[in-house]
Amino acid sequence: MDSALNTAFSDWGNILYNTTIATAIVDRLAENSEIFLLGGESLRKPKSGSSSPAQ
């Protein structure tokens, strides 16, 4: 299921195999929410060449 993480709303119909149901789910989730589209490099990915943080 990792491939479904961070999937655009427009692709939910492919995951759920039914665009009508996917549209209804997205509509209810997004009705009273704010959607933030973030760009840039992920802070969760370790940078190559840097040492790992002390534990």
N, C-alpha and C positions, 0 to 999 in steps of 0.2 A: 504493500500500500504506500510505500515511500514515494513512488512515482506520482501519486495523487496529491502530495503536499505542494503547497504554493501553486496550485492550478488556477488559472484565470477562470472567472465565472463563465466566460463564453465557451469554455471547454468542458463544463460539467455535464452537458448533454451526452458527450462521448463516454464519460465515466459511468454515468447512470443508465446509459442506453435508452434514454427517453428524454427528449428535449422539453416536453411539456412539464414533466415532473421536476426536472432540473430548474426550469424557469420559475415554477411555483416555489421551490425551496429557496432559491436566490432572492426572490421577491420578498418572502417573509423574513429572511435573514437581514436583508439590506434596508428594509422599510424604515426603521428608526435608528439606523446606525450611520456612522461616518466611515468612509473607506479611504484609507491612506495608501497612496501608491508611492512606494519608496524605491529609490534607485541607488546605484553605487555598489561598491564591493561589500560583500557580506562580512560582518564582524565575527561571525561564528566560525569561519574558515580560517585555519592557521595560515599565517603568511610563510612562504618558503624562506629559509635562511634565518628565521628568527628563533630564538630559544623559547622553550615552553615556560609558562609562568611557574613561579615557585609554589609548592603546595604546602 
